């Protein structure tokens, strides 16, 4: 079989080249957007994008404007890069595939084709900007199946899951993320944080430093596994699950795996599929055990809920559907939470942000008083910390390429976008646009502080940074596609960082951070080098509780008028 596959490889290679030539010469349609030309013929733009996606998009935006086509080897993408498009693309009631989107929507709509999705109007959603409605004609879209294959987190993207099964899976996911669960999660995270910080200190090298990104990766994996899959699963399979999941994450990001996902003899594809089979086996074993378990300790987490789901004929939910649900949650949650927490700790460890750290510690002491017990009810008082997390999300957003698919043609900015086009908006470009966020490359949490002069004293509506920045700021998405795990992710980030700043001081070696590497598709930007930190015991002084706030500082960084 292996020899046959290798014999077919030259034919596949020739077919791939011919397909690339077809993509290169096929018409874009009358009045279609310009195609990006860069570097090597046929492959130049794609190689540039996969090598440095954000820089390539910034260059293309400068050269071609807000609308252009980019050949990504086996599919063409039409990029729509004006920031005012974001709310419409991310709120519209359509099937989608994007790292910041709703898992509810994913489960409910991934497997629907264009006809089942039907006509969708831009008037649906929760936040509207009537001034722009004439620029964004109503049109339907459907999920993008090929991009789902790029991550190998799904057994068979073309298989339709029965709607009844989808609804039950959705209910299980929604139960895990209910607000009342957050109190329990915050306490568990705080306990894990205390133990983990002690372990980090013991694991430090002779100079006392540890590598932050790797340490946070292990921490987040433990938290997610314990809270979502159960302590029993973590005890029995935690190490094997972590190793296989991280292998799947790594191999599925390989360029060959991205462009040739259907060739199982390609080394990264082979390794990705092997890792997925291992994960499926571990999950299947635990589901079988949970169906026999009578212990209350096994109740409440996601695997327990999935283990109880039955189909309409009374049979258990197929294993692949349970595996898909678990791996999607980890796919979106593991890398993104790891990245955000890593960059948050790193930035707040820089000496230049000592005042930001001081404000966070002061509000922690005020909110918690004499108590050292963290409670979820206190989180609403952690405004300074929330601003720091928002700024990290802005700088290192969770997806570079959130795609949609147009199922009928429409016009935009004078161009005709053909039916069937893969459509991409790129929130990270808006986040790094200095016309929207002046000095966009600078970590400046106070840009998310509510402007007192912008709101009337009687206004009780919470400050919405997305509205303030013309809907160019995307954290967990908008409307019905807003990520249902927002509270969970914020609970993990807030709980750990609260324990850290109250019990440790953190020194960043050489006070320097490596550059970020933004992914070509999904996931938070990763550091291009090691981030070394050293921890020392610390306690917030009691008198900080009574310290007066600094005089209000006039913003030097404001959004443009709109």
C-alpha positions in Angstrom: 0.0 0.0 0.0 2.8 2.3 0.9 4.6 1.7 -2.4 1.3 2.4 -4.3 0.9 5.7 -2.5 4.5 6.7 -3.3 3.9 5.7 -6.9 0.9 8.0 -7.0 2.7 10.9 -5.4 4.2 12.3 -8.7 0.7 12.2 -10.3 -0.6 14.1 -7.3 2.2 16.6 -7.5 1.5 17.2 -11.2 -2.2 17.6 -10.5 -1.4 20.1 -7.7 0.8 22.2 -10.1 -1.9 22.2 -12.7 -4.5 23.2 -10.1 -2.2 26.1 -9.0 -1.9 27.2 -12.6 -5.7 27.1 -12.9 -6.1 29.2 -9.8 -3.5 31.6 -11.2 -5.2 32.1 -14.6 -8.9 31.6 -13.8 -10.9 34.8 -14.2 -11.9 36.7 -11.1 -15.3 37.6 -12.6 -16.3 40.9 -14.1 -15.1 43.7 -12.0 -13.6 41.3 -9.5 -11.0 42.3 -6.9 -7.4 42.4 -7.9 -5.2 39.3 -7.3 -2.1 39.8 -5.1 1.1 39.3 -7.0 4.3 38.7 -5.0 7.6 36.9 -5.3 7.8 33.5 -7.0 5.2 32.9 -9.8 2.2 30.8 -8.7 3.4 30.4 -5.2 4.8 33.7 -4.2 1.8 35.3 -2.4 1.0 32.0 -0.6 4.5 31.4 0.6 4.7 35.0 1.8 1.4 34.7 3.6 2.2 31.4 5.4 5.7 32.7 6.3 4.5 36.0 7.7 0.7 36.5 7.5 0.3 39.8 9.2 3.1 41.5 7.3 1.8 40.1 4.0 -1.7 41.3 4.6 -0.4 44.8 5.7 1.6 45.0 2.5 -1.3 43.8 0.4 -3.6 46.3 2.0 -1.2 49.1 1.2 -0.7 47.9 -2.4 -4.3 46.8 -3.3 -6.6 48.5 -0.8 -9.5 47.1 1.2 -10.4 44.3 -1.2 -8.1 41.8 -2.9 -7.7 38.1 -3.8 -4.9 36.1 -2.3 -4.0 32.6 -3.6 -3.5 30.4 -0.6 -2.3 27.4 -2.8 -5.4 25.3 -2.9 -8.0 28.0 -2.5 -8.4 31.6 -3.3 -9.4 34.0 -0.5 -11.0 37.4 -0.9 -9.9 39.6 1.9 -12.1 42.5 3.0 -9.9 44.6 5.3 -11.8 47.6 6.3 -12.3 47.5 10.1 -16.0 48.5 9.9 -16.7 45.2 8.2 -15.8 43.2 11.3 -19.0 43.5 13.2 -21.1 42.5 10.2 -18.9 39.5 9.3 -18.7 38.2 12.8 -22.3 38.9 13.9 -24.2 37.7 10.8 -26.4 34.7 11.5 -24.4 32.3 9.3 -22.3 29.2 9.5 -18.7 30.0 10.2 -15.2 28.7 10.9 -13.2 31.1 13.0 -11.1 30.9 16.1 -13.0 33.6 18.0 -16.4 32.4 17.0 -19.1 30.7 18.9 -18.8 27.0 19.6 -22.6 26.9 19.8 -22.8 28.2 16.2 -20.1 25.7 15.2 -22.0 22.7 16.6 -25.3 24.0 15.2 -24.2 25.0 11.7 -20.9 23.5 10.7 -22.4 20.7 8.7 -25.1 22.7 6.9 -24.6 23.4 3.2 -25.4 26.6 1.4 -29.1 25.6 0.7 -29.7 24.7 4.3 -28.2 28.0 5.5 -30.6 30.0 3.4 -31.0 33.7 3.0 -29.6 35.7 5.9 -30.1 39.5 6.3 -27.6 41.9 7.7 -30.4 43.2 9.9 -30.0 40.1 12.1 -27.6 40.4 15.0 -27.4 42.5 18.1 -25.2 45.6 17.3 -26.0 47.5 14.2 -24.6 50.4 12.4 -27.3 51.7 10.0 -25.0 54.2 8.4 -23.1 51.3 6.7 -26.0 49.1 5.7 -25.9 50.2 2.1 -22.2 49.2 1.9 -22.8 45.6 3.0 -25.6 44.0 0.9 -27.5 41.1 2.5 -26.0 37.8 1.4 -25.9 34.3 2.8 -22.8 32.2 3.5 -22.0 28.7 4.5 -19.2 27.0 6.5 -15.8 26.5 4.9 -15.2 22.7 5.0 -11.6 22.7 3.7 -10.3 25.0 6.4 -11.9 22.7 8.9 -9.6 19.9 7.6 -6.5 22.0 8.2 -6.4 21.2 11.9 -7.4 17.5 11.8 -9.5 18.1 14.8 -12.5 16.5 13.0 -12.9 12.9 11.9 -14.8 13.6 8.7 -15.8 17.2 7.9 -18.2 16.2 5.2 -20.3 14.0 7.5 -23.6 15.6 8.6 -24.4 15.2 12.3 -28.1 14.7 13.0 -29.6 17.9 14.2 -30.9 16.3 17.4 -27.4 15.2 18.2 -26.1 18.7 17.6 -28.6 20.1 19.9 -27.7 17.7 22.7 -24.0 18.4 22.3 -24.7 22.1 22.3 -26.6 21.7 25.6 -23.7 19.9 27.1 -21.3 22.6 26.1 -23.6 25.3 27.4 -23.9 23.6 30.7 -20.1 23.6 31.2 -20.0 27.4 30.6 -22.9 28.5 32.7 -22.2 31.5 35.0 -22.9 29.6 38.1 -20.0 27.2 37.3 -17.5 30.1 37.3 -17.4 30.3 41.1 -16.2 26.7 41.3 -13.8 27.2 38.4 -12.2 30.3 40.0 -11.6 28.5 43.2 -10.1 25.5 41.4 -7.9 27.7 39.3 -6.7 29.6 42.4 -5.7 26.4 44.1 -3.9 25.1 41.0 -2.2 28.5 40.7 -0.8 28.4 44.3 0.6 24.9 43.8 2.0 25.7 40.3 3.8 28.8 41.4 5.6 26.8 44.1 6.5 24.2 41.5 7.8 26.8 39.1 10.1 28.2 41.8 11.5 24.7 42.5 11.9 23.9 38.8 13.9 27.1 38.1 17.5 26.7 36.9 20.6 27.7 38.9 20.0 31.3 37.9 16.4 31.1 39.1 14.8 31.6 35.7 12.1 29.5 34.0 10.9 29.6 30.4 7.5 31.3 30.7 5.7 30.0 27.5 6.4 26.4 28.2 5.5 26.7 31.8 2.2 28.4 31.0 1.4 25.8 28.4 1.6 23.0 31.0 -0.4 25.0 33.5 -3.3 25.8 31.0 -3.4 22.1 29.9 -3.7 21.0 33.5 -6.5 23.5 34.2 -8.5 22.7 31.1 -8.1 18.9 31.5 -9.1 19.0 35.2 -12.1 21.4 34.8 -13.4 20.1 31.4 -12.6 16.4 31.4 -12.4 15.7 35.2 -9.8 14.9 37.8 -10.1 11.2 37.3 -9.3 11.6 33.6 -6.3 13.9 34.4 -4.9 11.3 36.9 -5.3 8.4 34.5 -4.5 10.0 31.1 -3.3 13.6 31.7 0.2 13.1 30.5 -0.7 11.0 27.4 -3.6 13.4 26.5 -1.3 16.5 26.8 1.5 14.9 24.7 -0.9 13.8 22.0 -2.9 17.0 21.9 0.2 19.2 21.6 1.5 16.9 18.9 -1.7 17.2 17.0 -1.6 21.0 17.4 2.0 21.1 16.2 1.7 18.8 13.2 -1.6 20.3 12.0 0.1 23.7 11.8 2.8 22.3 9.5 2.7 23.9 6.0 2.5 20.5 4.3 -0.4 19.5 6.5 -2.2 22.7 5.7 -2.0 22.4 1.9 -2.1 18.5 1.6 -4.5 17.4 4.4 -5.9 14.5 2.4 -2.5 12.7 1.8 -2.0 10.4 4.9 1.5 9.4 3.9 2.9 13.0 4.2 4.9 12.9 7.5 3.1 15.7 9.4 -0.3 14.4 8.2 0.6 10.9 9.4 1.8 12.1 12.8 -1.3 14.4 13.2 -3.7 11.5 12.4 -1.8 9.2 14.8 -2.1 11.8 17.6 -5.8 12.1 16.9 -6.3 8.4 17.1 -4.6 8.3 20.5 -6.8 11.1 21.8 -9.9 9.4 20.5 -8.9 6.2 22.3 -8.3 8.0 25.6 -11.7 9.8 25.3 -13.5 6.6 24.4 -12.0 4.7 27.4 -13.1 7.5 29.8 -16.6 7.7 28.3 -17.1 4.0 28.8 -15.9 4.2 32.4 -18.2 7.2 33.1 -21.3 5.4 31.8 -20.7 2.7 34.5 -19.6 5.1 37.3 -21.9 5.9 40.2 -19.4 8.3 41.9 -20.5 11.9 42.4 -16.9 13.0 41.8 -17.4 12.1 38.2 -20.3 14.4 37.6 -20.6 17.9 36.1 -17.7 18.1 33.6 -18.0 17.9 29.8 -17.0 14.3 29.4 -19.6 13.2 32.0 -22.3 15.2 30.2 -21.3 13.8 26.8 -21.3 10.3 28.3 -25.0 10.7 29.1 -26.1 11.8 25.6 -28.1 9.3 23.6 -29.4 9.5 20.1 -33.1 9.3 19.2 -32.9 5.5 18.7 -31.5 5.1 22.3 -27.9 4.4 21.3 -25.0 6.3 22.7 -23.6 9.3 20.9 -21.0 8.2 18.3 -17.5 8.4 19.7 -16.3 10.6 16.9 -18.9 13.3 17.7 -17.8 13.3 21.3 -14.2 13.5 20.3 -14.9 16.4 17.9 -16.6 18.3 20.6 -13.7 17.8 23.1 -11.0 18.6 20.6 -12.7 21.7 19.3 -12.9 23.1 22.8 -9.3 22.4 23.5 -8.3 23.6 20.1 -9.8 27.0 20.7 -9.1 27.2 24.4 -5.6 25.8 24.9 -3.4 27.8 22.5 -5.4 31.0 23.0 -5.4 31.0 26.8 -1.8 29.9 26.9 -0.8 32.8 24.5 -2.8 35.4 26.3 -1.6 34.5 29.8 2.0 34.2 28.6 2.0 37.7 27.0 0.1 39.2 30.0 2.7 38.0 32.5 5.5 39.0 30.2 4.3 42.5 29.6 3.4 43.2 33.2 6.9 42.0 34.2 8.6 44.7 32.2 9.9 47.6 34.3 8.2 50.1 32.1 4.8 48.8 33.2 5.5 49.0 36.9 2.7 51.6 37.3 0.2 49.3 35.5 1.1 46.5 37.9 0.8 48.8 40.9 -2.7 49.7 39.9 -3.7 46.1 39.5 -2.3 45.2 42.9 -4.1 48.2 44.5 -7.4 47.2 43.1 -6.8 43.6 44.2 -6.2 44.6 47.8 -9.2 46.9 47.8 -11.6 44.3 46.3 -10.4 41.5 48.6 -9.7 43.5 51.7 -8.0 41.4 54.4 -9.0 38.1 52.7 -6.7 36.0 50.6 -9.6 33.8 49.3 -10.4 34.6 45.7 -14.1 34.7 44.7 -15.7 35.0 41.3 -18.0 37.8 42.7 -14.9 40.0 43.1 -14.0 39.8 39.4 -16.3 42.7 38.5 -14.1 45.0 40.6 -10.9 44.0 38.8 -11.2 46.8 36.1 -7.4 47.4 35.8 -6.7 43.8 35.3 -9.5 43.5 32.7 -7.9 46.4 30.8 -4.6 44.6 30.8 -6.2 41.4 29.4 -8.1 43.4 26.8 -4.8 45.0 25.6 -3.1 41.6 25.4 -6.0 40.4 23.3 -5.7 43.4 21.0 -2.0 42.9 20.4 -2.1 39.1 20.0 -5.6 38.3 18.7 -6.8 34.7 18.4 -7.1 34.4 14.7 -5.5 35.9 11.6 -7.9 34.4 9.0 -11.6 33.9 10.1 -13.3 32.7 6.8 -16.8 32.7 5.5 -18.1 31.6 2.1 -20.4 33.7 -0.1 -23.2 31.6 -1.6 -24.3 34.4 -3.9 -22.4 37.2 -5.6 -22.6 40.8 -4.3 -20.9 44.1 -4.8 -18.5 45.8 -2.4 -16.6 49.1 -2.9 -17.1 48.8 -6.6 -16.0 45.2 -6.9 -18.1 42.2 -7.7 -17.5 39.4 -5.2 -18.4 36.1 -7.0 -20.6 33.4 -5.6 -18.6 30.7 -3.9 -15.8 33.1 -2.8 -13.9 32.3 0.4 -14.2 35.6 2.3 -11.8 36.7 5.0 -11.8 39.6 7.4 -8.7 40.0 9.6 -9.4 41.4 13.0 -5.7 41.5 13.9 -5.1 44.1 11.2 -7.7 46.4 12.8 -6.1 45.8 16.2 -2.7 46.8 14.8 -4.0 49.8 12.8 -2.5 53.0 14.2 -5.4 55.0 12.6 -7.7 53.2 15.0 -5.4 52.5 18.0 -2.7 55.2 17.9 0.7 53.7 18.7 -0.9 50.4 18.1 2.3 48.4 18.7 2.6 49.7 22.3 1.2 47.8 25.3 -1.0 50.5 26.8 -3.8 49.0 29.0 -5.3 52.4 29.8 -6.5 52.8 26.3 -9.4 50.6 27.5 -10.2 52.7 30.5 -13.7 54.2 30.2 -13.5 57.9 29.2 -15.4 59.8 31.8 -16.1 62.8 29.5 -17.6 60.5 26.8 -20.5 59.3 29.0 -23.1 61.2 30.9 -23.1 60.8 34.7 -26.5 59.1 34.6 -25.3 56.5 32.1 -25.3 53.1 33.7 -24.4 51.1 30.6 -21.0 49.3 31.0 -18.2 50.7 28.9 -18.0 48.8 25.6 -14.5 49.1 24.0 -15.8 47.6 20.7 -18.3 50.4 20.3 -15.8 53.0 21.5 -13.3 51.9 18.8 -15.9 51.7 16.0 -16.3 48.0 16.3 -12.7 47.4 15.2 -11.9 45.8 18.6 -12.7 42.1 18.7 -12.0 40.1 21.8 -14.5 37.2 22.0 -16.6 38.1 19.0 -20.0 39.8 18.6 -23.6 38.9 18.8 -24.8 35.3 18.4 -21.3 34.3 17.4 -19.7 35.6 20.5 -17.6 32.9 22.1 -19.6 31.1 24.8 -16.4 30.3 26.6 -15.7 34.0 27.3 -16.5 33.8 31.0 -14.5 30.6 31.3 -11.4 32.0 29.6 -11.6 35.2 31.6 -12.0 33.2 34.8 -8.8 31.2 34.0 -6.8 34.3 33.1 -8.1 36.4 36.0 -7.7 33.7 38.7 -4.1 32.8 37.9 -2.9 36.4 37.4 -4.7 37.5 40.6 -2.8 34.8 42.6 0.4 35.7 40.9 0.4 39.4 41.5 -0.6 39.0 45.2 2.0 36.3 46.0 4.9 36.8 43.7 7.1 39.5 42.1 8.2 38.6 38.6 11.5 39.7 37.0 11.8 39.5 33.2 15.4 38.7 32.2 17.0 41.6 30.4 13.6 43.4 30.5 13.1 42.4 26.8 10.4 40.5 25.0 10.9 38.5 21.8 8.8 39.4 18.7 5.5 37.6 18.2 4.9 35.1 15.4 1.3 35.4 14.2 -0.3 32.2 12.9 -1.5 31.9 9.3 -4.9 30.6 10.4 -6.0 30.3 14.0 -4.4 30.7 17.4 -2.8 33.4 19.4 0.6 34.8 18.4 3.5 32.9 19.9 6.9 34.3 21.0 9.8 33.8 18.6 12.2 33.2 21.4 12.4 32.3 25.1 10.8 34.5 27.7 12.7 34.0 30.9 11.3 35.1 34.3 12.3 34.8 37.9 9.8 34.6 40.8 10.2 36.0 44.3 7.8 35.8 47.2 5.7 38.9 47.6 2.7 40.2 49.6 0.7 43.3 48.7 1.1 45.9 51.5 -2.1 46.4 53.5 -1.8 50.2 53.3 -2.2 49.9 49.5 -5.9 49.4 50.2 -6.2 53.0 51.4 -3.9 54.7 48.8 -5.6 57.4 46.8 -5.9 57.1 43.1 -3.6 59.1 40.8 -5.1 62.2 39.3 -7.0 61.4 36.1 -4.5 61.3 33.2 -5.6 62.8 29.9 -5.4 60.1 27.3 -2.5 60.4 24.9 -4.0 57.4 23.0 -7.5 58.0 21.8 -9.6 56.4 19.0 -10.3 58.5 15.9 -13.5 60.4 15.6 -16.3 58.4 14.0 
